[in-house]
Amino acid sequence: MSAAQHSTVDLSPLKNLRYDIPAGLVVALVAIPLCLGVALASGAPLFAGIISGIIGGLVVPFFSRSALSVSGPAAGLTAIVLVAITEMHSFSIFVLAVFLAGLIQITLGFLRAGAIAYFFPAAVIEGMLAAIGLILILKQLPYALGVDIGQFGSQAFASGGENTFSGVLTALSGVEWGALLISLVALAILIVWERTPALKRQTWFSGPLVAVLAGTLVNLLLLRVAPGLALGTEHLVQLPMIHSPRDLLASLTFPDWHAITNRAVWVTAATIAIVASLESLLSIEAGDKLDPFKRRTPLDGELVSQGVANSVSGLIGGLPVTAVIVRTSANVAAGGRTQASAFLHGVFLLLAVVFLSTLLNQVPLATLAAILLMVGYKLAKPGLLHKMWRLGRTQFLPFAVTVLTVLFTDLLIGVGIGLLVGVFFVLKNNFHAAVKIRKEGPAYVIDFHRDVTFVNKATVSHLLEHLPPKATVILDGSRVEFIDHDILEIIRDFEQSAKLRDIDIQERGFDRPILQVAV
């Protein structure tokens, strides 16, 4: 769709329900095992993961202006949550920390801290998306083959007793042929749907939704005609059973307000607030890049919306909530267009818990893995590597470093290291471009460009020290915007020693004199 066509599309939620309802349903189906997997990895009650998924769907869209982002429990916080629950010896005390973390995020939003996301280079965001794509492919391949290697949806390099690569090798040596058949059927539907314009124009039935239905029906058929190939309950969605409103109420955990003065609670709250905010901001930035309509999300408001969701989640016993790139990518792939798809995903999660758990527990994980395999491929297409290579090493190296470090560590560590590499190239480029020397008749002219900081000390010192005796040197600051005190010290020290070498040193174009003799 061209930019001109984009501008004519009505993107109001009510006008796009035919896209958002099936997308919300697909995201909810993908989110169920992800929520359960995060809760399991965090050492929390399984229902806490579902609660945070529901809150991420029902609460965030009312406050967020992100069109496509989907929020829920995040795999990136599992280690923090696990340690906090273990040290506090009480889940009710932990959810108090989640509630307080939400208040801290709301405060950060009002302080306009969302601008920090703008300091992450595009190459790093692209690298993060590609890395998530590779992780999805590698982590979901075992489930597509019918081998459960740990927590579904985990993004950690090592989880469930396997690392990312050993899990793939384990799966290849123990294929469940029924799961392989189901995942191949789902993948075939997704590929055909993607390449058939007439099918892509269908709105109420998206490719991922049809793939889920087909995979479930195939397994039910196998139960009748080839029971040896059919998947058992361990390879299906395992949603907790809620038989009545009383069961639902009994599954909630409320904060222990007596621990409000506990220092550990506040430290945990601050940690969750900072990490969850960073992960949300990065996911929002990445989600905006995936948006086919190229809408931008106000980041300060996003911190407020995530904070409100976390406070609500903490009040009723949920895990910390963040914007999650995996669910957002699935939303985009399923054809979601507005905030309604994220909200409806929360509605479907709630309905699933209350009314549809028996039905949804028939969905094979292999089918959901196939959907995530396709999402992963779209995020990490081979053409992306070629595109980044053509942009040059200042873009390719931060991209490649981000991909590798996210793949082998986790999202925040990988993005942090990628950011450092990007900053290195910025400093390097400034190092070479900030100070130049040229001849102007018999005189040597040292041009200062843009900002001249301490990183340019070596260059300035080298140029001044290698001027020939009896030379005339002109320091030209007509294009400088900032000159560091360290650079001024070097120049003034040289000014004193230049007399011994009979060097005439002059200045021009500076707003204020930089030579001592001119003061």
C-alpha positions in Angstrom: 0.0 0.0 0.0 1.4 3.3 -1.0 1.8 6.4 1.2 -1.0 8.1 -0.8 -3.3 5.1 -0.1 -2.3 5.1 3.5 -3.4 8.7 3.9 -7.0 7.9 2.6 -7.5 4.9 5.0 -9.9 5.5 7.9 -8.0 4.1 10.9 -10.7 4.6 13.5 -11.2 1.4 15.6 -14.9 1.0 14.8 -14.1 1.1 11.1 -11.5 -1.6 11.3 -13.1 -4.2 13.5 -13.2 -6.7 10.6 -9.4 -6.6 10.8 -8.9 -6.2 14.5 -11.3 -8.9 15.7 -9.5 -11.8 14.0 -6.1 -10.3 14.8 -7.1 -10.0 18.5 -8.2 -13.6 18.6 -4.9 -14.8 17.0 -2.8 -12.7 19.4 -4.8 -14.1 22.4 -4.2 -17.6 21.2 -0.5 -16.9 20.9 -0.5 -15.0 24.2 -2.0 -17.8 26.3 1.1 -20.1 26.3 3.4 -17.1 26.4 1.7 -15.9 29.6 1.8 -19.3 31.2 5.5 -19.8 30.1 6.6 -16.4 31.6 4.7 -17.2 34.9 6.4 -20.7 35.1 9.8 -19.2 34.4 9.2 -16.5 37.0 8.3 -19.0 39.8 4.9 -17.3 40.1 1.4 -18.9 40.1 0.5 -19.7 36.5 -2.7 -17.7 36.8 -0.6 -14.6 37.5 0.7 -14.7 34.0 -2.9 -14.8 32.6 -4.0 -11.9 34.8 -1.1 -9.7 33.5 -2.0 -10.7 30.0 -5.6 -9.7 30.5 -4.6 -6.4 32.2 -2.2 -5.6 29.4 -5.0 -6.0 26.9 -7.9 -4.3 28.8 -6.1 -1.4 30.5 -3.1 -0.3 28.3 -5.2 0.5 25.1 -7.3 3.0 27.1 -4.3 5.1 28.0 -1.8 4.3 25.2 -1.8 5.9 21.8 0.2 3.1 20.2 -1.9 1.6 17.4 -0.5 -1.9 17.3 1.5 -2.6 20.4 0.3 -5.4 22.6 1.2 -5.6 26.3 1.5 -8.5 28.7 4.0 -10.3 31.0 7.5 -10.0 29.6 10.1 -12.7 29.3 12.8 -10.1 29.9 11.7 -9.7 33.5 11.6 -13.3 34.5 15.0 -13.3 36.3 14.1 -10.2 38.3 10.7 -11.6 39.3 12.1 -15.0 40.2 14.8 -13.5 42.5 12.3 -11.0 44.1 9.7 -13.7 44.8 12.4 -16.0 46.3 13.9 -13.3 48.5 10.5 -12.0 49.7 9.1 -15.4 50.5 5.7 -14.1 49.7 3.9 -13.5 46.4 1.5 -11.0 48.0 4.5 -8.9 49.0 5.9 -9.1 45.5 2.7 -7.9 43.9 2.9 -4.9 46.2 6.2 -4.1 44.5 4.5 -4.4 41.1 1.8 -1.9 42.2 4.5 0.6 43.4 6.5 0.0 40.2 3.5 1.2 38.3 3.3 4.4 40.3 7.0 5.0 39.6 6.4 4.5 35.8 3.5 7.0 35.9 5.8 9.5 37.6 8.5 8.9 34.9 5.9 9.5 32.2 4.9 12.9 33.7 8.6 13.7 34.0 8.9 13.1 30.2 11.4 10.3 30.6 10.1 8.6 27.5 12.5 10.6 25.4 15.3 8.2 26.3 14.0 5.9 23.5 15.1 8.5 20.9 18.7 7.9 21.8 18.7 4.3 20.4 20.0 4.3 16.8 17.8 2.8 14.1 20.5 0.2 13.4 20.2 -1.1 17.0 16.4 -1.2 16.8 16.7 -3.1 13.5 19.1 -5.5 15.1 16.8 -6.0 18.0 13.9 -7.0 15.7 16.1 -9.3 13.7 17.4 -11.0 16.9 13.9 -11.5 18.2 13.0 -13.0 14.8 16.0 -15.5 15.0 15.1 -16.3 18.6 11.5 -17.0 17.6 12.7 -19.3 14.9 15.2 -21.2 17.0 13.0 -21.3 20.2 9.8 -22.3 18.4 11.3 -24.9 16.1 11.3 -27.6 18.9 7.6 -27.0 19.6 6.9 -27.2 15.9 8.5 -30.6 16.0 6.6 -31.7 19.1 9.5 -31.4 21.6 8.8 -29.4 24.7 12.1 -28.0 25.8 11.0 -25.7 28.6 8.9 -22.5 28.9 7.0 -21.7 25.7 7.9 -18.3 24.5 11.2 -18.0 26.5 13.7 -15.6 25.0 16.6 -16.5 27.3 19.6 -18.2 25.7 19.4 -21.0 28.3 16.0 -22.2 29.7 14.4 -25.4 30.6 17.8 -27.2 30.8 18.6 -26.4 27.2 20.2 -23.4 25.4 18.9 -22.1 22.1 21.0 -24.3 19.9 21.0 -27.5 22.0 17.2 -27.3 22.1 17.1 -27.4 18.3 19.5 -30.4 18.2 17.4 -32.2 20.9 14.2 -31.6 18.9 15.8 -32.9 15.6 16.7 -36.1 17.4 13.2 -36.7 18.8 10.6 -35.5 16.3 6.9 -36.1 17.1 5.6 -36.8 13.6 2.1 -35.7 14.4 3.4 -32.3 15.6 5.5 -32.0 12.4 2.4 -32.7 10.3 0.3 -30.2 12.2 3.0 -27.5 12.0 3.5 -28.1 8.3 -0.2 -27.8 7.6 -0.2 -24.5 9.5 2.9 -23.2 7.8 1.4 -24.1 4.4 -1.8 -22.2 5.1 0.2 -19.2 6.3 2.5 -19.2 3.2 -0.4 -19.7 0.7 -2.4 -17.0 2.5 0.5 -14.6 2.4 1.1 -15.1 -1.4 -2.6 -15.1 -2.5 -4.0 -11.6 -2.9 -7.6 -12.8 -2.9 -7.0 -14.5 0.5 -5.1 -11.6 2.0 -8.1 -9.4 1.2 -10.2 -11.5 3.5 -10.8 -9.6 6.7 -12.8 -11.7 9.1 -10.6 -14.7 8.5 -6.8 -14.1 8.6 -4.1 -16.7 7.7 -3.0 -17.2 11.4 -6.6 -17.8 12.5 -7.3 -20.3 9.8 -3.9 -22.0 10.6 -5.0 -22.4 14.3 -8.4 -23.9 13.4 -6.8 -26.2 10.8 -4.1 -27.4 13.2 -6.6 -28.1 15.9 -8.9 -30.0 13.5 -6.0 -32.1 12.2 -5.1 -33.2 15.8 -8.7 -34.0 16.5 -8.8 -36.0 13.3 -5.6 -37.9 14.2 -7.2 -38.8 17.6 -9.8 -40.7 15.6 -7.9 -42.2 12.7 -4.3 -42.4 13.9 -4.1 -42.1 17.7 -0.4 -42.9 17.7 0.3 -39.6 15.8 -2.1 -37.5 17.8 -0.6 -35.1 20.3 -1.2 -35.6 24.0 -2.2 -32.9 26.5 1.5 -32.0 27.2 1.8 -30.7 23.6 -1.4 -28.7 23.8 -2.3 -25.3 25.4 -2.8 -25.9 29.1 -5.0 -23.0 30.3 -6.0 -23.2 34.0 -9.6 -24.3 34.6 -12.0 -21.8 36.1 -15.4 -23.3 36.7 -17.1 -20.4 38.5 -16.7 -16.7 39.4 -15.8 -17.9 42.9 -12.9 -19.9 41.4 -11.8 -16.8 39.6 -11.9 -14.6 42.7 -10.0 -17.3 44.7 -7.2 -17.2 42.1 -6.5 -13.5 42.7 -3.7 -12.4 45.1 -3.9 -9.1 46.8 -0.9 -6.9 48.0 0.3 -7.2 51.6 0.1 -3.6 52.6 1.9 -4.3 55.8 5.2 -4.5 53.8 4.9 -1.0 52.4 7.8 0.1 54.6 10.0 -2.8 53.6 13.1 -1.4 51.8 13.4 -4.6 49.6 9.9 -3.9 48.3 10.9 -0.4 47.1 14.2 -1.6 45.6 12.3 -4.3 43.7 9.7 -1.7 42.6 12.3 0.7 41.3 14.1 -2.1 39.5 10.9 -3.4 37.8 9.9 0.2 36.9 13.2 0.9 35.2 13.6 -2.4 33.3 9.9 -2.6 32.3 10.0 1.0 31.1 13.1 0.4 28.9 11.7 -2.8 27.5 8.4 -1.1 26.8 10.0 1.9 25.1 12.2 -0.3 22.9 9.2 -2.5 22.0 7.2 0.6 21.1 10.0 1.9 18.9 10.3 -1.4 17.2 6.5 -1.8 16.8 6.3 1.7 15.2 8.8 0.5 12.6 6.6 -2.5 11.8 3.4 -0.4 11.5 2.5 -0.4 7.8 0.9 3.0 8.3 4.0 4.4 10.0 2.2 6.0 13.0 4.3 7.3 15.9 3.6 6.7 19.5 4.0 9.4 22.2 6.5 7.8 24.5 5.8 9.7 27.7 2.2 8.8 27.5 3.2 5.2 26.9 5.1 5.2 30.3 1.9 6.4 32.0 -0.2 3.7 30.3 2.3 0.9 31.3 2.4 2.3 34.8 -1.4 2.3 35.2 -1.4 -1.3 33.9 1.3 -2.4 36.3 -0.5 -0.8 39.3 -3.8 -2.6 38.4 -1.9 -5.8 37.8 -0.2 -5.6 41.2 -3.5 -4.9 42.9 -5.1 -8.2 41.7 -2.0 -10.5 41.7 -0.6 -10.2 38.2 3.0 -10.1 37.0 4.7 -6.9 35.7 3.4 -5.7 32.4 5.4 -4.3 29.4 4.8 -3.7 25.8 6.0 -7.0 24.1 7.5 -7.1 20.7 6.6 -10.8 20.0 2.9 -10.2 20.6 3.1 -6.9 18.7 4.7 -8.6 15.7 2.0 -11.3 15.8 -0.6 -8.6 15.8 0.9 -6.9 12.8 1.2 -10.3 11.0 -2.4 -11.1 11.8 -3.6 -7.9 10.2 -4.4 -5.7 13.2 -4.9 -2.0 12.5 -5.8 -0.2 15.6 -5.8 -0.3 19.4 -8.9 -2.4 19.2 -6.9 -5.5 18.4 -4.9 -5.2 21.6 -8.0 -4.5 23.6 -9.9 -7.5 22.0 -6.9 -9.7 22.7 -7.5 -8.9 26.4 -11.2 -9.6 26.1 -10.6 -12.9 24.4 -8.1 -13.9 27.2 -10.7 -13.1 29.8 -13.4 -15.0 28.0 -11.0 -17.9 27.5 -10.3 -18.2 31.2 -14.0 -17.9 32.2 -15.8 -19.8 29.4 -13.5 -21.4 26.8 -10.7 -23.1 28.7 -11.8 -26.6 27.7 -12.1 -25.7 24.0 -8.8 -23.8 23.9 -6.9 -26.6 25.6 -7.4 -28.5 22.4 -5.1 -26.1 20.4 -1.7 -27.7 19.7 1.4 -25.8 20.6 2.8 -26.8 17.2 0.2 -24.7 15.5 1.1 -21.6 17.6 4.8 -22.3 17.0 4.2 -22.3 13.3 2.6 -18.8 13.5 5.6 -17.6 15.5 8.0 -19.2 13.0 6.4 -17.1 10.3 6.5 -14.0 12.5 10.2 -14.7 13.1 11.0 -15.0 9.4 9.3 -11.7 8.7 11.4 -10.0 11.4 14.7 -11.6 10.3 14.4 -11.8 6.5 17.7 -12.5 4.8 17.3 -9.3 2.7 17.6 -7.3 5.9 21.2 -8.4 6.3 22.0 -7.3 2.8 20.3 -4.0 3.3 22.2 -3.2 6.5 25.5 -4.3 4.8 24.9 -1.8 2.0 24.5 1.0 4.5 28.1 0.7 5.6 30.0 -0.5 8.6 28.8 2.4 10.8 25.3 0.9 10.5 26.1 -2.8 9.9 28.3 -3.3 12.9 25.9 -2.0 15.6 23.2 -4.0 13.9 25.3 -7.2 13.8 26.5 -6.8 17.4 23.0 -6.2 18.6 21.7 -9.3 16.9 24.5 -11.5 18.3 24.3 -10.2 21.8 20.5 -10.3 22.1 20.7 -13.9 20.7 23.3 -15.0 23.3 22.2 -12.9 26.3 18.9 -11.1 26.5 17.1 -8.1 25.0 18.3 -5.3 27.3 21.9 -6.4 27.5 22.1 -6.9 23.7 20.5 -3.5 23.0 22.8 -1.9 25.5 25.9 -3.3 23.9 24.6 -2.4 20.5 24.1 1.1 21.7 27.7 1.3 22.9 28.9 0.2 19.5 26.7 2.8 17.8 28.0 5.5 20.2 31.6 4.4 19.4 31.0 5.1 15.7 29.4 8.5 16.5 32.4 9.4 18.5 34.8 8.0 15.9 33.1 10.0 13.1 33.1 13.2 15.2 36.8 12.4 16.0 37.7 12.5 12.4 35.3 15.3 11.2 35.5 17.8 14.0 39.1 19.1 13.3 40.7 19.5 9.9 43.9 21.2 8.7 44.5 22.9 5.3 46.8 25.4 3.7 45.6 28.9 2.9 48.5 30.6 1.1 51.6 30.3 3.3 49.4 29.8 6.5 48.1 26.6 8.0 44.4 26.8 8.9 43.0 24.5 11.5 39.2 24.3 11.0 37.0 23.4 14.0 33.6 21.9 12.9 30.5 21.3 15.0 31.3 20.1 18.5 35.0 19.8 19.6 35.2 17.7 22.8 37.7 15.8 24.8 37.7 12.9 22.3 39.5 15.3 19.9 42.3 16.1 22.3 44.8 13.7 20.6 44.0 15.1 17.1 44.3 18.8 18.1 47.5 18.1 20.1 49.1 16.1 17.2 48.3 18.8 14.6 49.7 21.6 16.8 52.8 19.7 17.7 53.7 18.9 14.1 53.5 22.4 12.7 56.9 23.5 11.3 58.9 26.3 13.0 58.2 29.8 12.0 54.8 28.8 10.6 51.7 30.9 10.7 48.7 29.0 12.0 45.1 30.3 12.0 42.5 28.6 14.3 39.2 29.0 12.4 36.1 28.6 14.6 33.5 30.0 12.1 31.7 26.6 12.0 32.2 25.4 15.5 29.2 25.2 17.8 30.9 24.0 21.0 34.5 23.8 22.1 35.5 21.8 25.2 37.6 23.3 28.1 40.1 20.4 27.5 40.7 21.6 23.9 41.1 25.2 25.1 43.8 24.1 27.6 45.7 22.4 24.8 45.5 25.5 22.6 46.6 27.8 25.4 49.5 25.6 26.4 50.6 25.5 22.7 50.3 29.3 22.6 53.0 29.5 25.2 55.3 27.0 23.6 54.8 28.4 20.1 56.9 31.5 21.0 59.9 29.2 21.4 59.4 27.9 17.8 58.7 31.3 16.4 55.2 30.2 15.3 52.6 32.9 14.8 49.2 31.7 16.1 46.0 33.6 15.3 42.3 33.0 15.7 39.2 33.9 13.7 35.5 33.2 13.7 35.1 32.4 17.4 32.3 34.0 19.4 34.7 34.5 22.3 38.5 34.8 22.2 40.2 31.5 22.8 43.9 32.8 22.9 45.2 34.2 26.1 46.8 37.2 24.3 43.5 38.1 22.9 41.8 38.2 26.3 
